[in-house]
Amino acid sequence: MSMMLRKGVEADTISYSTVIKACAEARDVARAEHWMSMMLKAGVEANTISYNTVMKACAETCEVARAEHWNSNMLKAGNHAIKHI
């Protein structure tokens, strides 16, 4: 992703969310949060999946306060939790 951005390729929600998911699967909360922050700073709209992915990384590493932080940001942005049927 870093190389892509350095070369001037625009990343979209799916690109950032994919990187965030890879970080989450590696249980690297700091890096997942870094890419989420970079996404938002770039003006790319995070969707519910993006937020849930970073929150999942936080929850799986027992970082409850960090998960709550991202949940609050998600709600402020107008996203809502996905309802399972």
Buried (B, 14 or more C-beta within 10 A) or exposed (E): BEEEEEEEEEBEBEBBBBBBBBBBEEEBBEBBBBBBEBBBEEEBEBBBBBBBBBBBBBBEBEBEEBBEBBBEBBEEBEBEEEEEE
